[in-house]
Amino acid sequence: MSDIPADRRYAKSHEWVLNDGDGLVTVGISDYAQESLGDITFVEAPAVGDTLSAGDVFGVVESVKAASDLYAPIGGEVVAVNEALDSAPETVNQSPYANGWIMKLRPADVAQIAGLLDSEAYAAETA
């Protein structure tokens, strides 16, 4: 398993949030999550314009092993989805913290990010 980036926060359900610094956050799944799922064959993302609350199911990741719901780590409005995953869902396996991002949100309350796990706490959670 690769190192857990310290520049983002993590949900216990294995989604990560990266504050882009421009009023938006990027959301994806952790290396631990993609490794647990195995070869990802399909990613269902939300629609641009959807409004999510923290804990809402916002999509599904399907793999050769299982299908797993994705949970919004914080609330906000979906402003972009990674359309490249439609034709290359395996990008989540290859690059979970960079090219394999799933959506971008405009947070309803940026303070919710502080309630998520930092990289050390997430590492302990997945040890």
HUGI-V786208 format. One record per pair of residues at least 4 apart in sequence whose ideal C-beta (glycine too) atoms are under 6 Angstrom apart, sorted by the first residue. I is the first residue (numbers start at 0). J is the second residue. Records with the same first field share a line. If there is no record, write none. Layout:
I=J ; J
This chain:
0=30
1=30
3=118 ; 121 ; 122
4=96
5=118
7=15 ; 16 ; 17
8=16 ; 112 ; 115
9=15 ; 115 ; 116 ; 121
10=14 ; 72 ; 115
12=70
13=28 ; 29 ; 32
14=26 ; 28 ; 72
15=27 ; 29
16=24 ; 26 ; 72 ; 112
17=25
18=24
19=23 ; 25
23=103 ; 105
24=104 ; 106
25=100 ; 103
26=101 ; 102
27=95 ; 99 ; 100 ; 101
28=32 ; 33 ; 95
30=95
31=125
33=91 ; 92 ; 95
36=62
37=62 ; 63 ; 64
38=62 ; 63
39=60 ; 62 ; 88 ; 89 ; 91 ; 92
40=61 ; 88
41=61 ; 88
42=60 ; 84 ; 88
43=58 ; 59
44=58 ; 80 ; 101 ; 102
45=49 ; 57 ; 58 ; 77
47=77
49=77
50=76
51=55 ; 57 ; 71 ; 74
52=74
53=71 ; 73 ; 74 ; 111
54=70
55=71
56=68
57=69 ; 71
58=69
59=66 ; 68
60=67
61=66
72=115
73=106 ; 111 ; 112
74=107
75=104 ; 105 ; 106 ; 107
76=105
77=102
78=103 ; 105
79=103
80=102
81=100 ; 101
83=87
84=88
90=94 ; 98 ; 99
91=95 ; 99
94=98 ; 99
95=99
116=120 ; 121
